[in-house]
Amino acid sequence: MSKPRKVPGASPGSAAVVERQEQRLKPPPLYQVVMLNDDFTPMEFVVLVIQQYFSKDFETATQIMLKVHQHGRGVCGVYAKDVAATKVEQVMAAARQAGHPLQCVMEAV
């Protein structure tokens, strides 16, 4: 129960009850990390990257790679904005280091 508190502008001797309003925080917006197809990056490399940076098992990583290969794009995971941006940077850095043109982007869900 709220404790009576003096409110500026109220007449002397009167008390006002101020109720506490609960603040509801909404969850942060989510972003999906999407890998894009190219004609040069080896499928094996794509599978390894998915396993390493998205913690997917071999079968799941292979399914995502095939989706990228057949449909031009595949979702590797859905994360908060900072995490998604970090994952994109990690994938792009690994691809550059290996000399592959693999592209990875993040999109709002």
Backbone as a ProteinNet text record, in pm:
[ID]
protein_1_A
[PRIMARY]
MSKPRKVPGASPGSAAVVERQEQRLKPPPLYQVVMLNDDFTPMEFVVLVIQQYFSKDFETATQIMLKVHQHGRGVCGVYAKDVAATKVEQVMAAARQAGHPLQCVMEAV
[TERTIARY]
84.8	0	89.1	49.7	127.9	113.8	220.6	224.2	177.7	93.5	51.1	172.5	167.9	279.6	224.9	296	252.2	275.2	177.2	184.5	189.8	285.2	292	159.4	115.6	-9.2	-131.3	-116.4	-230	-251.6	-374	-401.7	-337	-295.9	-229.4	-320.7	-261.9	-337.5	-401.5	-400.3	-456.3	-345.7	-381.4	-282.3	-330.6	-237.4	-271.7	-200.6	-264.3	-203.1	-155.3	-26.5	31.4	57.1	-4.3	15.2	133.4	207.4	323.7	277	322.8	289.4	402.8	365.5	467.6	513.9	644.6	699	716	666.7	682.5	786.4	889.2	993.3	961.3	969.5	946.7	1081.3	1080.5	1206.1	1271.2	1402.6	1470.9	1431.5	1436.7	1403.6	1504.3	1458.3	1544.4	1583.8	1698.7	1753.3	1795.4	1765.5	1810.8	1939.6	2030.4	2156.8	2137.8	2157	2129.3	2258.9	2286.9	2401.4	2352.6	2429.3	2390.3	2475.7	2415.9	2484.7	2579.7	2688.2	2777.5	2826	2888.5	2930.1	3072.5	3137.3	3278.5	3312.6	3239.2	3269.8	3234.7	3329.7	3301.9	3194.3	3110.9	3002.9	3058.3	3172	3232.8	3269.1	3318.5	3354.3	3229.6	3121.7	2996.7	2947.6	2953.3	2910.5	2997.3	3128.2	3218.2	3190.4	3166.8	3137.7	3008	2907.6	2779	2797.5	2873.6	2898.5	2975.1	3077.3	3164.8	3098.3	3033	2980.3	2834.3	2761.9	2620.6	2588.5	2692.3	2678.5	2575.1	2576.3	2484.6	2558.7	2485.3	2547.5	2566.4	2639	2673.2	2549	2448.8	2327	2252.4	2235.3	2164.9	2243.3	2374.9	2459.6	2451.5	2447.2	2436.8	2302.7	2195.7	2063.7	2059.7	2119	2123.4	2205.5	2320.6	2406.1	2331	2255.8	2179.1	2070.3	2010.5	1909.9	1975.6	2094.8	2169	2198.8	2244.8	2283.6	2163.8	2051.7	1936.2	1845.1	1835.6	1740.5	1808.5	1940.7	2013.1	2038.6	1975.4	1990.8	1942.4	1997.5	1955.2	1976.3	1879.7	1886.6	1968.2	2072	2160.2	2118.3	2046.6	2002.1	1933.8	1866.6	1796.2	1847.7	1891.1	1958.4	1920.3	1960.4	1950.6	2046.4	2025.2	2098.7	2250.3	2302.2	2446.8	2505.6	2436.4	2484.8	2483.3	2375.7	2365.4	2476.9	2504.3	2610.4	2746.5	2770	2895.8	2909.1	2801.8	2804.6	2835.3	2772.9	2797.5	2945.1	2999.9	3141.2	3233	3201.8	3284.1	3283.9	3166.7	3156.1	3232	3212.2	3278.7	3430.8	3478.7	3622.9	3679.7	3609.1	3654.8	3658.2	3557.6	3552.2	3666.8	3691.8	3802.4	3935.9	3953.8	4079.6	4104.2	3996.3	4008.5	4009.1	3987.1	3987.6	3860.4	3748.2	3618.8	3530.4	3445.8	3357.7	3223.7	3215.4	3091.9	3036.9	2906.6	2840.4	2740.4	2733.3	2641.5	2583.1	2452.2	2386.8	2290.5	2246.7	2143.8	2021.2	1904.5	1778.1	1684.8	1610.8	1512.8	1405.9	1364.8	1261.1	1125.2
-117.2	0	123.1	222.8	345.2	428.1	495	581.3	720.3	786.3	922	1013.2	1102.8	1191.9	1328.9	1432.1	1568.3	1596.4	1656.4	1689.9	1841.7	1894.4	2040.5	2095.7	2206.5	2270.2	2218.4	2114.6	2060.9	2148.5	2156.3	2238.1	2174.8	2258.4	2206.3	2109.8	2006	1907.1	1800	1817.9	1713.8	1619.7	1502.7	1404.3	1346.9	1316.4	1256.2	1122	1030	898.6	891.7	869.1	857	709.9	655.8	514.1	495.2	392.7	360.2	288.2	337.1	272.7	179.3	60.3	-35.4	-3.1	-7	11.7	-124.8	-136.9	-262.6	-242.4	-322.5	-315.6	-415	-369.1	-461.9	-523.4	-645.3	-709.6	-635.2	-643.9	-573.3	-632	-551.3	-604	-710.9	-807	-917	-900.4	-956.4	-950.7	-1090.8	-1124	-1253.3	-1233.9	-1329.5	-1326.7	-1415	-1356.3	-1424	-1437.1	-1558.9	-1582.5	-1581.3	-1517.1	-1502.2	-1591.9	-1642	-1733.5	-1659.3	-1726.8	-1680.6	-1805.7	-1787.4	-1901.9	-1947.6	-1891.6	-1920.6	-1983.8	-1951.9	-2004.7	-2153	-2237.1	-2381.6	-2412.2	-2509.2	-2548.7	-2594.4	-2662.5	-2712.5	-2596.3	-2486.7	-2369.9	-2309.9	-2301.3	-2246.1	-2330.6	-2461.5	-2550.8	-2528.1	-2518.5	-2497.2	-2364.8	-2260.5	-2129	-2133.7	-2198.1	-2209.1	-2286.2	-2393.7	-2470.8	-2387.5	-2318.7	-2246	-2123.9	-2041.8	-1915	-1918	-2022.2	-2029.8	-2153.3	-2228.4	-2344.9	-2446.2	-2472.3	-2570.4	-2702.5	-2811.9	-2940.7	-2957.2	-3061.3	-3080.1	-3089.6	-3164.6	-3182.7	-3050.2	-2974.6	-2845.9	-2747.7	-2743.7	-2654.2	-2690.3	-2818.3	-2862.8	-2821.4	-2833.2	-2792.4	-2642	-2562.2	-2417.4	-2386	-2452.7	-2432	-2465.1	-2574.4	-2612.5	-2509.6	-2454.2	-2349.5	-2227.1	-2190.8	-2078.6	-2108.3	-2229.7	-2268.7	-2272.3	-2327.5	-2347.2	-2225	-2147.5	-2035.5	-1898.2	-1898.4	-1772	-1708.4	-1761.4	-1706.9	-1807.2	-1798.2	-1887.8	-1820.8	-1837.5	-1777.7	-1869	-1811.4	-1887.9	-1877	-1772	-1753.7	-1620.4	-1604.4	-1481.2	-1434.6	-1309.2	-1257.6	-1112.6	-1062.5	-919.8	-846.4	-717.5	-640.5	-650	-631.9	-635.2	-772.3	-876.4	-1013.2	-1043.4	-1004.6	-1028.3	-955.6	-831	-754.1	-820.1	-871.5	-940.6	-1066.7	-1142.5	-1266	-1233.8	-1129.8	-1089.3	-1054.5	-977.3	-939.3	-1060.8	-1155.1	-1275.9	-1356.8	-1374	-1450.6	-1379.8	-1249.1	-1174	-1176.8	-1166.4	-1170.7	-1307.5	-1414.2	-1550.3	-1571.8	-1521.4	-1536.3	-1459.4	-1336.4	-1257.6	-1325.6	-1375	-1439.3	-1563.7	-1635.5	-1755.8	-1723.4	-1596.4	-1555.6	-1588.2	-1593.7	-1623.6	-1499.1	-1485.1	-1367.1	-1384.1	-1477.3	-1504.5	-1376.5	-1354.8	-1236.8	-1278.9	-1199.5	-1226.2	-1091	-1086.5	-962.4	-988.8	-880.6	-894	-814.8	-868.8	-805.6	-805.5	-698.7	-692.8	-798.6	-859.7	-964.7	-899.5
0	0	0	-73.5	-83	43.1	77.4	194.2	153.2	234.6	200.5	187.4	90.9	64.2	30.9	74.4	43.8	-103.1	-162.8	-303.9	-314.9	-393.4	-409.2	-458.9	-395.6	-438.1	-364.6	-281.7	-207.3	-83.8	-35.1	83.1	206.5	304.1	424.7	499.3	551.3	627.5	541.1	410.2	324.8	280.5	249.3	203	70.8	-10.8	-139.6	-149	-208.1	-227.2	-371.2	-384	-517.2	-540.4	-641	-669.1	-761.8	-732.1	-813.9	-940.2	-1051.6	-1178.5	-1216.8	-1253	-1294.7	-1435.2	-1453.5	-1586.5	-1650.2	-1767.1	-1838.9	-1946.9	-1938.2	-2039.3	-2148.6	-2270.1	-2378.9	-2418.6	-2465.8	-2503.7	-2620.2	-2629.3	-2737.9	-2873.2	-2978.5	-3111.5	-3152.5	-3227.4	-3270.3	-3416.6	-3448.5	-3584	-3625.6	-3750.4	-3801.2	-3878.9	-3860.6	-3932.9	-4055.5	-4172.8	-4299.5	-4379.6	-4423.9	-4509.9	-4654.6	-4741.7	-4882.3	-4971	-5076.1	-5167.5	-5260.6	-5294.7	-5401	-5474.1	-5588.3	-5669.3	-5641.4	-5538.6	-5518.1	-5383.9	-5279	-5146	-5140	-5098.7	-5090.1	-4985.7	-5017.3	-4926.6	-4791.7	-4794.3	-4671	-4577.9	-4636.5	-4556.5	-4491.8	-4566.7	-4514.5	-4397.1	-4410.3	-4302.1	-4178.2	-4196.3	-4082.8	-4012.6	-4090.4	-4032.4	-3952.3	-4006.6	-3935.6	-3806	-3810.1	-3688.7	-3586.1	-3630.8	-3539.5	-3477.7	-3557.1	-3507.2	-3463.9	-3503.5	-3467.5	-3384.5	-3346.9	-3258.6	-3308.8	-3437.3	-3495.7	-3514.3	-3503.3	-3529.4	-3680.3	-3720.2	-3861.1	-3949.2	-3906.2	-3986.2	-4005.3	-3898.6	-3907.9	-3993.5	-3973.7	-4052.7	-4200.5	-4231.5	-4370.8	-4430.3	-4352.6	-4401.1	-4430	-4342.1	-4364	-4488.8	-4503.2	-4620.8	-4748.9	-4748.8	-4868	-4898.7	-4795.1	-4816.8	-4880.2	-4831.8	-4889.9	-5036.5	-5062.9	-5198.7	-5294.3	-5249.3	-5336.5	-5346.9	-5238.8	-5236.6	-5233.7	-5230.3	-5234	-5098.8	-4995	-4860.3	-4757.2	-4639	-4531.7	-4397.1	-4308.6	-4175.3	-4084.5	-4024.8	-3935.7	-3790	-3754.6	-3616.9	-3599.3	-3484.2	-3451	-3314.7	-3307.7	-3189.3	-3163.6	-3046.4	-3017	-3112.4	-3130.8	-3231.4	-3215.3	-3094.9	-3073.1	-3103.2	-3060.6	-3084.4	-3233.7	-3302.8	-3447.3	-3521	-3483.6	-3548.9	-3527.5	-3408.7	-3379.8	-3463.3	-3475.2	-3555.1	-3701.2	-3754.4	-3893.3	-3911.6	-3819.1	-3827.9	-3819.8	-3732.8	-3719.6	-3848	-3907	-4031.9	-4143.7	-4155	-4261.6	-4244.7	-4121.9	-4096.4	-4131.1	-4093.9	-4125.5	-4276.5	-4347.8	-4493.4	-4559.2	-4514.4	-4570.5	-4545.4	-4423	-4387.3	-4472.6	-4505.4	-4587.4	-4737	-4772.3	-4912.4	-4987.6	-4914.5	-4977.4	-4979.1	-5081.1	-5090.6	-5017.6	-4924.9	-4852.2	-4789.2	-4803.4	-4748.4	-4640.5	-4537.6	-4425.9	-4384.3	-4361	-4323.7	-4207.6	-4143.5	-4041.1	-4083	-4051.6	-4088.6	-3969.2	-3949.6	-3842	-3865.4	-3757	-3765.1	-3763.3
[MASK]
+++++++++++++++++++++++++++++++++++++++++++++++++++++++++++++++++++++++++++++++++++++++++++++++++++++++++++++

